[in-house]
Amino acid sequence: MISLAFFKASFLLQISIIASFLLAAYAGNFYQDVAQTFGDQRFKILEGGQLLTLSLDQTSGSGFQSKNEYLFGRFDMQLKLVPGNSAGTVATFYLSSQGQGHDEIDFEFLGNSSGQPYTVHTNVYTQGKGGREQRFSLWFDPTTSFHTYSIVWNPQRIIFLVDNIPIRVFNNQESNGVPYPKNQAMRVYCSLWNADDWATQGGRVKTDWTLAPFTVSYRNFNANGCVKVPGSSACGSTNSLNNDQAWQTQGLDAKGRNRIRGVQQKFMIYNYCSDAARFPQGFPTECRSSRF
């Protein structure tokens, strides 16, 4: 008789395969969707636009941005991070507006010495002010295969997800006087650069340039959101590659709340809302009134 555990494992495997297929089917093409921002030949689009690699050497890193600007949406990217000793390097996937008082929603992947886990650094900037860091260790090796990192940004909340598992929520608390990014359209940005003055163990471990060039790979970019009309503050019709508008009101159900609690209990390594030494006069308002 087939055991219940075997049945569950088989079912989850089938769901994973289906989800991977759907993401691949609706993913965009890098030739059409992004533009290089820096790095010269360190930026490469391969496999007919389905794969993009960024490299870092002692001279320069590299990066790209989405051609479209968005006002709210869901943004997915699969990354395979720098393997081995990646100390000092930072790979990114984030949203940002431009100019003074910009808004920004960050995924940053901080490299480490061989055998040590990557640190996932998240942050939210509103009106030019950040300082809302939460950091996590990953529960898998992000250098051996691709994993999906997602940002859901709607008028109610921002959700950070890893392989569709929520790890962080930043709720709209404007009613409590907390600024929320809602008026400035943002592009998607990705980059690989050297930050050995702070990235690994507070800058104590430096980049080993004998291992360069370092390379990170990106694929299956999916931007499903409200595309800003050039020359206007308005958005055009929703750019929905799969006609899925769930992101517009997406939140956390009971299962999602349980999963985020589990991740934060087991894998969170820094939370600005728990750093009493940093806020001797009291925690920021969003910390006092936010569940996550």
C-alpha positions in Angstrom: 0.0 0.0 0.0 1.3 3.5 -0.9 1.9 5.5 2.3 0.2 8.8 2.9 3.6 10.5 3.1 4.6 9.1 -0.3 1.3 10.4 -1.8 1.8 13.8 -0.3 5.4 14.0 -1.6 4.3 12.9 -5.1 1.5 15.5 -5.1 3.8 18.3 -4.0 6.3 17.3 -6.7 3.6 17.4 -9.4 2.4 20.8 -8.2 6.0 22.1 -8.3 6.5 20.8 -11.8 3.2 22.5 -13.0 4.1 25.8 -11.3 7.6 25.8 -12.9 6.0 25.1 -16.3 3.5 27.9 -15.9 6.1 30.4 -14.8 8.3 29.5 -17.8 5.4 29.7 -20.2 4.5 33.2 -19.1 7.9 34.6 -18.5 9.1 37.5 -20.7 12.1 37.8 -23.0 15.1 39.7 -21.8 15.7 41.2 -25.2 12.3 42.8 -25.1 11.9 43.5 -21.4 15.1 45.0 -20.1 18.0 47.4 -20.9 21.5 47.2 -19.6 22.5 49.9 -17.1 26.2 49.3 -16.7 28.9 46.7 -17.0 29.8 46.5 -20.8 30.5 42.9 -21.8 29.8 41.7 -18.2 26.1 41.8 -19.2 25.0 38.9 -21.4 21.6 37.7 -22.7 21.7 34.1 -23.8 19.4 31.3 -25.0 17.3 33.5 -27.2 16.5 35.9 -24.4 15.5 33.4 -21.8 18.7 33.6 -19.7 20.7 36.7 -18.5 24.0 36.7 -16.7 25.7 39.5 -14.8 29.4 39.3 -14.0 31.7 41.1 -11.5 35.4 41.6 -11.7 37.8 44.0 -10.0 37.1 46.7 -12.5 33.3 46.7 -12.5 30.1 44.9 -11.8 27.0 45.0 -14.1 23.3 45.5 -14.1 20.0 46.1 -16.0 16.6 47.6 -15.6 13.1 46.9 -16.9 12.1 49.0 -19.9 8.7 49.6 -18.3 7.8 51.5 -15.2 5.1 50.1 -13.0 2.7 51.5 -10.3 1.9 48.3 -8.3 2.1 44.7 -9.5 3.7 41.4 -8.9 7.3 40.9 -10.0 9.0 37.5 -10.2 12.6 36.6 -11.0 14.5 33.4 -10.8 18.1 33.7 -9.7 21.1 31.3 -9.3 23.6 33.1 -7.1 27.4 33.2 -7.2 28.7 29.8 -6.0 31.6 29.1 -3.7 33.3 32.0 -1.9 31.1 34.9 -2.8 32.2 37.1 0.1 31.9 40.8 -0.6 29.6 40.4 -3.5 26.0 41.6 -3.6 23.4 40.5 -6.2 20.1 42.4 -6.3 16.5 42.3 -7.5 14.5 45.3 -6.5 12.1 48.0 -7.5 12.9 51.7 -7.4 11.7 55.1 -8.5 14.1 57.9 -9.3 15.0 61.3 -7.9 15.1 62.8 -4.4 12.6 61.2 -2.1 12.5 58.0 -4.1 10.7 54.8 -3.2 12.4 51.4 -3.2 11.6 47.7 -2.4 14.7 45.6 -2.1 15.9 42.0 -2.3 19.7 42.0 -1.8 21.7 38.8 -1.7 24.9 39.1 0.4 27.6 36.7 -0.4 29.7 34.8 2.1 32.7 32.6 2.6 32.5 29.1 1.2 30.3 26.9 3.2 28.5 29.8 4.9 24.8 30.6 4.0 23.8 33.5 1.9 22.1 36.4 3.7 18.9 37.7 2.1 18.6 41.4 2.9 15.2 43.1 2.5 14.4 46.8 2.9 11.6 49.3 2.1 12.2 52.9 1.2 9.5 55.5 1.3 10.0 59.1 0.3 13.8 58.6 0.4 13.9 57.0 3.8 14.9 53.4 4.3 16.3 51.8 7.4 13.6 49.1 7.5 15.9 46.1 7.2 15.0 42.5 7.8 17.6 39.8 7.0 17.2 36.0 6.6 19.2 32.9 6.0 18.0 30.7 3.2 16.8 27.1 3.9 18.5 25.9 0.6 21.6 26.4 -1.4 20.8 29.3 -3.8 23.9 28.6 -5.9 23.1 25.1 -7.2 19.8 25.8 -8.9 17.4 28.6 -9.7 14.9 29.8 -7.1 12.1 32.3 -7.5 12.0 35.6 -5.6 8.9 37.7 -5.8 7.7 41.1 -4.8 3.9 41.8 -4.5 3.2 45.5 -4.3 -0.4 46.7 -4.1 -2.1 49.6 -2.3 -2.6 47.6 0.9 0.8 45.9 1.4 4.2 44.7 0.1 4.9 41.0 0.3 8.3 39.4 -0.2 8.3 35.8 -1.2 10.9 33.1 -1.8 9.6 30.1 -3.9 6.1 31.5 -3.3 6.7 31.3 0.5 6.1 34.7 2.2 9.0 35.9 4.3 8.0 39.5 5.0 5.0 41.8 4.8 5.1 45.6 5.0 1.6 46.9 5.5 0.2 50.2 4.4 -0.1 52.1 7.7 -0.7 55.6 6.4 -3.6 55.9 8.8 -1.0 55.8 11.6 1.3 58.3 9.9 3.7 55.9 8.2 4.5 56.8 4.6 3.8 54.1 2.0 5.0 53.9 -1.6 2.0 54.4 -3.7 2.5 57.5 -5.9 5.8 56.9 -7.7 6.1 54.4 -10.5 9.1 52.1 -10.2 11.3 50.1 -12.5 12.7 46.7 -11.8 16.5 46.7 -11.3 19.0 43.9 -11.0 22.8 44.2 -10.4 25.9 42.4 -9.3 28.5 44.6 -7.5 31.2 44.7 -4.9 30.3 45.8 -1.4 33.1 44.2 0.7 33.1 47.3 3.0 29.9 46.0 4.6 28.3 43.0 2.8 30.0 40.1 4.5 30.2 40.0 8.3 30.0 43.7 8.4 33.0 44.2 6.0 35.4 42.0 8.0 35.6 39.5 5.1 36.8 41.0 1.8 36.3 39.9 -1.8 38.8 37.4 -3.0 39.6 38.7 -6.5 41.6 35.7 -7.4 38.2 34.0 -7.9 36.8 36.6 -10.3 34.9 36.9 -12.4 31.8 36.2 -10.3 28.6 35.5 -12.1 24.9 35.4 -11.2 22.2 34.1 -13.5 18.6 35.4 -14.0 15.7 33.8 -15.9 11.9 33.8 -16.0 11.3 37.5 -15.4 7.6 38.1 -15.0 6.2 41.6 -14.4 2.5 41.6 -14.0 1.4 45.1 -13.1 0.1 48.5 -14.0 2.5 49.9 -16.7 3.0 53.7 -16.5 2.1 55.5 -19.6 5.2 57.5 -20.8 4.8 61.3 -20.2 1.9 60.7 -17.8 1.4 59.9 -14.2 -1.3 57.4 -15.1 -1.2 53.8 -16.0 -2.4 52.1 -19.1 -4.2 48.8 -19.3 -2.8 46.2 -16.9 0.1 44.3 -18.4 -1.2 40.8 -17.5 0.8 38.0 -19.1 -1.5 35.4 -17.6 -4.7 37.4 -16.9 -4.1 36.9 -13.2 -5.0 40.0 -11.2 -4.7 38.4 -7.7 -1.8 40.7 -6.9 -4.1 43.7 -6.7 -5.6 42.5 -3.4 -3.2 39.8 -2.4 -2.6 39.3 1.3 -2.0 36.4 3.6 -4.5 33.8 4.5 -4.2 31.6 7.5 -1.8 29.2 5.8 0.3 32.2 4.6 0.4 33.6 8.2 1.6 30.3 9.6 4.3 30.0 6.9 5.6 33.5 7.5 5.8 32.9 11.2 7.7 29.7 10.6 10.2 31.4 8.3 10.7 34.3 10.7 11.1 32.1 13.7 13.7 29.8 12.1 15.5 31.9 9.5 15.3 35.6 10.4 18.7 36.8 11.6 18.0 40.6 11.9 14.8 42.7 12.3 15.0 46.4 12.8 11.8 46.2 14.8 13.7 44.2 17.4 16.9 46.3 17.5 16.3 48.2 20.8 19.9 49.6 20.8 19.2 51.3 17.5 15.9 52.9 18.7 16.5 53.9 22.3 13.6 56.4 22.1 11.2 53.7 20.9 10.6 51.6 17.9 9.2 53.1 14.6 5.4 53.3 14.4 5.1 50.5 11.9 6.9 48.2 14.3 4.6 48.9 17.2 1.4 48.2 15.2 2.5 45.6 12.6 2.1 41.9 13.1 5.0 41.0 10.8 
